Amino acid sequence: MPLIPEEPQIHESAQGPRATPASGRTAPTPRPVPGPRPAAPSRPGRPGPVRPTPPVQRTPREVAAAKPGPSSAAPATTPQIQLIPASVEGALDAAEEAVDLLLDSGRAPGDVLVITTGEQHPWAAHELSFGETSYWAQHDAGDDVFYTDATVAARAASRPVVVVAVNGGTEAAAASALSLAHSRAGALLIVCGDPQRINSVLGAGV
């Protein structure tokens, strides 16, 4: 016996009222157009992803202004200058006394450089007899007072205290030695010699 398919069950509110056989069928009621679906509520405790704020676009002028400019270099310190009056013959002895006072006051031997404008200091003459390599090695070690003369003093490095003994030489040699000593002295420059000669070489009072 064949199965008779059942008529689908449609809700009356969706299908509309059925017409009676006597009156005939009526036009079906139009269905309302469905509106937009409401957004699904977010689950509690799990907020949606947050997009990062895009970076602010700067103009080239603003970028140039934001870049730090070159820092100004610190001004070079000018060493204090002291003059010890002495004759040409006594300038070297005055320089030795100045070195002794510096060491007694607490200065380290490696802080002191002594430059002569005339005759070499006996220590420099003695050390140079062993060769320049050994002589300048002691300078590079920086462990003791270093003595040099104006002709080779340009090779000497800067030290906190420089003592100049104007014990001879030409005016040009004295001027060169004083200018070099001024550039090598970090804190103190001591000049031993004739004040009039020193002032004439420097062109100003010391």
C-alpha positions in Angstrom: 0.0 0.0 0.0 1.6 3.2 -1.1 2.4 5.9 1.5 0.6 9.2 1.2 2.9 12.1 1.9 1.8 14.2 4.8 1.0 17.8 4.2 3.7 20.1 5.7 2.6 21.8 8.8 2.7 25.5 8.3 1.9 27.9 11.1 -1.3 29.7 10.5 0.2 33.1 11.4 2.8 32.7 8.6 0.5 31.2 6.1 -2.4 33.5 6.7 -6.1 32.5 7.2 -7.4 29.7 5.0 -10.3 30.5 2.8 -13.5 28.6 3.2 -14.6 26.4 0.3 -17.7 28.5 -0.2 -16.1 31.8 -0.6 -13.0 30.7 -2.6 -9.4 31.6 -2.0 -8.3 35.0 -1.0 -5.0 36.6 -1.9 -2.3 35.6 0.4 -1.2 38.2 2.9 2.3 39.6 2.0 5.0 38.7 4.4 6.9 41.5 6.1 10.4 42.2 4.9 12.8 41.1 7.6 14.9 44.0 9.0 18.6 43.8 9.7 19.7 41.3 12.3 20.8 42.8 15.6 24.5 42.4 16.3 25.3 39.4 18.5 26.1 40.5 22.0 29.8 40.1 22.9 30.7 37.5 25.4 31.4 38.8 28.9 35.0 38.7 29.9 36.4 38.4 26.3 36.5 41.8 24.7 37.0 42.0 21.0 40.4 42.8 19.5 41.5 46.4 19.8 43.3 47.8 16.8 46.4 49.9 17.6 46.2 53.6 16.9 48.2 54.3 13.7 51.3 56.4 14.2 51.0 60.2 13.7 52.4 61.2 10.3 54.9 64.0 10.6 55.9 66.4 8.0 59.5 66.6 7.0 59.8 69.9 8.8 58.6 68.4 12.0 60.9 65.4 11.7 63.9 67.8 11.2 62.9 69.8 14.2 62.6 66.6 16.4 66.1 65.5 15.6 68.6 66.5 18.3 71.2 68.9 17.1 74.9 68.5 17.7 75.8 69.1 21.3 78.0 72.0 21.8 81.5 71.0 22.8 82.7 71.9 26.3 85.0 74.9 26.2 88.7 74.1 26.7 90.0 74.9 30.1 92.7 77.5 30.3 95.6 76.5 32.7 96.6 78.8 35.5 99.9 80.4 34.8 102.6 81.1 37.5 105.8 82.9 37.0 108.9 82.2 39.1 111.6 84.9 38.5 115.0 83.4 37.8 118.1 84.2 35.8 119.0 82.2 32.7 121.6 80.3 34.8 119.1 79.7 37.7 116.0 78.8 35.7 116.7 75.1 35.8 117.3 75.1 39.5 114.0 77.1 40.0 112.2 74.5 37.9 113.6 71.7 40.1 112.4 73.5 43.2 109.0 73.9 41.6 108.8 70.2 40.9 109.8 69.3 44.5 107.0 71.6 45.8 104.5 70.0 43.5 105.4 66.5 44.6 105.4 67.6 48.3 101.9 69.0 47.8 100.6 65.7 46.6 101.0 65.8 42.9 101.8 62.5 41.3 105.2 62.3 39.5 103.4 61.3 36.3 101.4 64.6 36.4 104.4 66.7 35.7 106.2 67.6 32.4 109.3 69.8 32.4 110.5 71.6 29.2 113.8 73.4 28.9 114.5 76.1 26.2 118.3 75.8 26.3 120.5 73.2 27.8 118.9 69.8 28.4 118.1 68.7 31.9 120.7 66.2 33.1 118.1 63.4 33.4 117.0 63.9 29.8 120.6 63.9 28.5 121.3 60.7 30.5 118.2 58.8 29.3 118.8 59.8 25.7 122.2 58.2 25.8 120.4 54.8 25.9 118.4 55.7 22.8 115.3 57.5 21.9 113.2 54.3 22.1 113.9 53.8 25.7 113.6 57.5 26.4 110.1 57.9 25.0 109.0 54.6 26.4 109.4 56.2 29.9 107.3 59.1 28.7 104.6 56.8 27.5 104.6 54.9 30.8 103.7 58.1 32.6 105.1 56.9 35.9 107.6 59.7 36.6 108.4 63.3 36.0 109.4 63.6 32.3 112.1 66.1 31.2 112.4 67.2 27.6 113.7 70.2 25.6 112.0 72.5 23.3 113.3 70.9 20.1 111.4 67.6 20.7 108.8 68.7 23.2 106.1 68.6 20.5 106.1 64.8 20.8 105.2 64.9 24.5 101.6 64.4 25.5 99.5 66.6 27.7 99.9 66.5 31.5 98.1 68.3 34.3 101.2 70.4 35.1 103.9 71.7 32.8 107.0 73.5 34.0 109.1 75.6 31.6 112.7 76.5 32.4 113.7 79.4 30.1 117.4 78.6 30.5 118.6 79.8 27.2 118.0 79.5 23.5 116.7 82.0 21.0 113.6 84.2 21.4 111.9 82.1 18.8 112.7 78.9 20.7 111.4 80.3 23.9 108.2 81.5 22.3 107.7 78.1 20.7 108.3 76.3 24.0 105.9 78.6 25.9 103.2 78.2 23.3 103.6 74.4 23.3 103.6 74.3 27.1 100.4 76.3 27.3 98.7 73.8 25.0 100.0 70.8 26.9 99.2 72.0 30.4 95.9 70.8 31.7 95.6 72.7 35.0 98.8 74.6 35.8 101.7 76.2 33.8 104.8 77.3 35.7 107.4 79.4 33.9 110.8 79.9 35.4 113.0 82.7 34.0 113.5 86.4 33.5 110.1 88.1 33.8 111.0 90.8 31.2 112.1 88.2 28.7 109.0 86.0 29.3 106.6 89.0 29.0 108.3 90.1 25.8 108.0 86.6 24.4 104.4 86.2 25.3 103.5 89.8 24.3 101.5 90.3 27.5 102.0 90.2 31.3 101.8 86.7 32.8 
